């Protein structure tokens, strides 16, 4: 008797695997459900639109078969878990227990190297990884995303951000947002193209989202069965800066920008609206977290916050900053904290007259050359996190700033606005 397999979303393997949404008609934004036994689409309308906030179309296989009972075939019973064959899993690298090692110095094994046979022990991980050599080879400032950053930030800030997040670039000047987990292992890399003038992502052409593991599959047959489990973008910073509070945003671009303006936090990105989940959030145990959802997504991330708080011992809160400031038009456009920062910087300073390319710093020798930080967190209690979401909080102008920060505020007064809005405290 054949075994029943549940329907599943069509895996992303390029633009050909993303389709036109039957509701909003946006191209390359619709993910089909595939029949678990045949691997074929159930129906052109059965799937989910990737624009969950703007469109929200989601037609499940169950709904389809309820609406069309004549299409429902008798499915064989699902195989019991105990009868399913176990897969051979790769081994994981061992981290030093006494001192912190930067990710590029870890001895990361080949993602498809089989685990050594150990009596009475199961493989330690079900996740495949990409060798860190790919990260080092890609290290570059020569992406259109970095060119956009040069319109607003200094060479030093950009250089620090690129090293923190190990940003890479392709020959087509796409940026590579590497996903490096808390143990320094590379899960994958997200490849995106940006407009160097506006900073907006280029969609629906050669600049659409791609992934490093998918590119490796095309050139190396050994990656055909690559088992990906994504982590938060920037997760490796939790190991390097364990005492900093954590801020979670949706987009990788947003995490990079906010890290240059508010460096007291470890800024991580969920990758998309649904990227905030319990499985990925297990690394937040006994840590302090603030969520910064995009406009229009406050309610959904608030529910996620409650779920995470119930299952993971951590201090977590959600900010109303963007929800409070965004207009209906900005909500429809997916306005986020990076847009707010750029808006404030535009209000306080003119764009540089020279060509952005002339401001790009020299190529980095090694990405992510970071040291462990032992400073205390600027936010020590849950009450201080909650104070960030109160609309009527008085600005803390009575606290004197350091001479360096005072000079920065005198040059760019919009920084004071950001300090007051985020209720920031300057670390000693």
N, C-alpha and C positions, 0 to 999 in steps of 0.2 A: 504494500500500500504506500503510495507516495506521501511524503510528509508535507503538512501545511506550513507555509512560510508567510509571515505577515507582509502586507504591502509596505513599501519604503520609499523615501524621497530619492529621486534620481540624483546620483552623485555628480558633483561638479567636475566636468572634464573639458571646460572651455565654453565658448558662447553657444555652441550647438546643443548644449544640454540645458540651456535656459531659454524660455519661450515667451511669447506674447501673452500677457495677462488677459483673460476673457472679460475682466471687469474694467480695469483702468486703461487697457490697450497699450501699456508700456512694454516695449520690446526688451527681451533678455532679462525679464524680471520674474518669470513664472517658473516654479519648480513642480514638475509632474510627480504624481505617485506612480510607482511601478508595481506590477504584479509580483509578489514574492516568489512565485514558482516559475513564471515565464520570463521575468525581467522586462516585460513590455508595458507601455503606458496603459492604465486602466481606461482612461478616456481623456480627450484633450482638455476637458473642463475640470478634471479631478486633480487638484494640486493647491499650491499656496503661493500667493504673491509675496515677493520679498519686501515690498513696501508696506509693511504691516501698519505703520502709523498713517500713511497717506491713503492707502487703499483698503487693506484688511481682508481681502478676498481669501477664503480658505474653504475649499470643498473637499471633504474627506471621503475616502472609499466607503465608509459605512453610510454616510449620507447619500452617496450616489446609488448604492445598492438598495437602500431603503426607498429611494425615489424610482428606481428601475429594478424591481424584484426579478423581472424576466432575464436580466443580465447576470444575476448572481448564480454562479456555478457552485455545485456542492464541493466544498473544500475538504481535503483529508485532514484528519486530526493532527494537531501539532505534536511533534516528537518531544518526548519527555527530556528534561535537562540531563538526566543521568545517562541517556543513550547517546547524547551528542558527543562526537569525537572532540578531544582536546587538541588545541593547536600548539605547535611548538613555538615558544616565545623567546624573544631576544633577551640577552642579559643586560643589566643596567650597570652603569659605572658607579664606583664607590667614591663618595666624597670624603675628604679629610674631616675628622670630627673635631679637631682642636683649633684649626685656624681657617679663615675664609680664603677660598681660592677663586680668583676671577674666572668667569665662564671660559675664556679662551685658553686657560691653562689646564682645564680639566681634560682627562683622557677619555674622550667620548668614543665609544666603540661604534663600528659600522652598524647602521640600523638593522641590517638583515643578518648579522652574525648570530648563529644559533647559540642558545644557552648551553653551558657546560652541564653535563649530566651529574646531578648531585643526589645521592640516595635519600629518599623520603622528603625531598624538598621540591616544591613547585617553582617554575620560573618566577623571578621577582617582579616582572613587569610585562604588561600586554601591549605596551606602546612602542612603536618604532620611532627612531630619531634620525636626524640628519647630521652628518659630521660637521663639526664647528669650522672646518677648513672652508666650507662654502660661505660662512659668514665673513671670515677674514678676507676671502677673495673679493667679496662684493663691497667691502667697506669703501665708501666714496661719498663726497659731497655733491657729485655731479648728477643730481636729480632735479627735476623741475619743482619738486616739493621744497627742496632746500633753497632753490632760487627764490621761491615765494617768501620763505622765511627771511631772506636777506632784505626784504622791503621794510621789515619791522624790527629786527633784532640785530644785536651787535655780533661781530665775528666770534668773540669769546663765548657768548651764550649759545650760538649755533654749534660751535665746536663741542661744547660740553654736552649739549642735547644729543648730537650725533653719536658721541662716544657712549653716553649713558644707555641709549637704546640700540646701539650697534646698527644704525641705519645703513642700508646698502643702496646700490643703484645699478640699473641694467644699462646696456648699451643704448637703449632708447630713452634714457633719462627717466625711467620709472623708478619710484622709490620702493625699497624692500623693507617692510616692517617685519622683522624677525620675531617669532614667538619663542622665547627662551624661558624655560620654567625655573622654578625656585632652586632646582638642583643644578642649573647651568646646562641643561640638555636642550637641544634645539628641536622643537616640535615641527615647525614648518616656517615658511616665510610668505607674507601676503604682499603681492606685487600690484602696485596701483600707479596710475598716471594722473598728474595734476596739471592744471593750467598755471604756469609760472607767474602770471600777472594777477589772477583772481584768487588762486589757491583752491579753486573748486575742482572736484574730481571729474575727469573726463570719462563719460559713460558711453556705452553702446557702440564702441568701436575698438580699435586695437588697444585702447587704454583701459578696457574693462578689467575687473579684478581677475587675477590669476594667482596661482600658488606654486611655490618652489617644488613641493613634492609632486605636483602634476607635471611640471616641466621635466623633472628627473625621470618620471615614468616614460616619457617620450624618447629619452635617450639611453636609459639604462633598464633593461628588462628585470633586473633585480628588485626594482621598486614597484613592480606591478601590484603586489599585495601589501603595499605600505599601509600599516594600521595607524591612522592619525587620531590623536586625541588632543584637541586644542587646549591651550592654556591662555591666561590673560597676557596681553601684550604688555611688556614691562615687568612681568612677574619676577624676573631675576633680581630686580632691585630690592625685593623684600629680603633677600639674603645679604645683599651688600649694605643696605641701610635698614637694619631691623628695628630701629627705634623711631623711625619716621611714621606718622600716621599715613593712612592709605586713602587716596581719592580715586574713584572709579568713574570713568566717562565711557561714552559709547565708541567713539572713533579714535583710531591710532593718531591721526593728525591732531586731534584735540589734546590728547595726552602729551604729545611733544610740545605743543604751544604753551599749555598751562604750566609745564615743568620749567619753562624759562621765565615765567612771570611769578610763580609761586613755588619756589624750590623747596619749601619746608615739607612738602608732601612727596610720597612715592605715587606718581600719577600712572595709573594702569588703564588699559582700554579693554572693554568687553568685546569689541569687534563688530557688534551689531546689537539691535534692541534685545534680542533673545540670548545674547552672549553672557548675560549675568545669570548664573545658575549655581546651584548648590554644589555640584560636582567640582567645578572649577574653584569655588570659594572655600574649599577645605583648607587652603593655604592661609586663610585669614584667622585661623584659630588663635585666640588670645591677643588679637590686634584691634586697632581702632580704625574704623572705615567710615568715609563719607561718600555717598552716591551723588553724582551730578547728572541726572537724566536730561536728555534733550527736551526741548519744549514739546508739550503734548504727551510726554511719556512718564510724567511724575506718578500718576496713579499706578501704572504697571510696575514701575521699579519700587514703589512703596510696598506693593504686595510681595515682590521678590525679597525686599528687605526683611519682612516679617518671616518669610519662609527660611531665610538664611539664619536669622536670629534664633529661630526655634531649634535648628539642627546643628549650628556651629557656635561654640562659646566665643563670642566676640562682641565688641561695642560698635554698633552700626547705626547710622542715621542717614536721612536723605535730605538734600538741600532743595529749597523752593526758589532759589535765586533765579534760574532761567524761566521757570514757570511764572514767576511774578513779573519779570521784565518783558517777556515776549508778547508781541502783538499777534492777532489772529493770522496775519500774513506770515509772520515769522514762525508760528507754530506749524503752519502748512508747509513751510520750507524746511522744517527740521532744524530750527535755530538751536545752537548749543553754546556752551561756555566759551569755546574758542571764538565763535562769532561775536560774542559779547566783548571779549578782550580786544579783538581787532577793531571793533566799533569804538571802544574807548581810546585805543591808541590812535586811530584816525582822527578822533576829536581833539587830541592833544598834540599831534605832531604831523608834519608833512612827510610824504613819501620821499625817499632819497632821490636826488637828481641823477646820480651816476647809475650806470647799468648794474643790475643786481649781480651779474656774473663776476664783476670786479671785486665784490665784497666777499666772495666765497673763500673761506680759509683753505690752506693747503691740505692735501689729502692726508688722512690720518694713517699713522703707522700701524696701530692696532686698535680695534674697536673695544669699547667697554673696559678701558683701563681704569678700574674703580677700586677704591679702598673702603674697608669697613668703617662705618661711622658709629660713634658711641654717644652722640649728643642726645639729650633728652627731647622728647616730643614736645612741640609747642602747644599741643592740646592734650591735657592729661586726664580729662574726665569726660564722661558721657554728656554732662550738662554743657560743657564747652562746645561739643559738637552740635547739640541741639540749638545753642544760641545762634548758630550760623543761619538757621532757617527762620528766625523771627524777623518779620518785616519792620518792626518798630524799634529795633536795637539802635541805641545811640552810637554814633561813630566814636571810636576811641582815639580822639585827637590829643588827649592829655598826655599820653605816653610819649616821651621823647624818643626820637629816632637817632640812630648812629649818624655820624657825619657823612659817611658814604651814602646811606639811604636818603639823607636830607638833600644831598647834591643831586641824586637821581630824581627825586621828586621835584626839585626846582627846575630841572631840565625837562621833565615830562610830568606835569601835574596830574595826568590821568592815573598815574600809579597810586596816588593817594586815594582816588576814588575806588580803585580795586582793593586797596588795603581796608578801607572802611566797609565795602560791600561784603568782603569775605571774612571780616573780623579777624584779620591776621595779626599774629604776634611775631615780632622780630626776634630770631634766636640769637643768643649771645655768641 
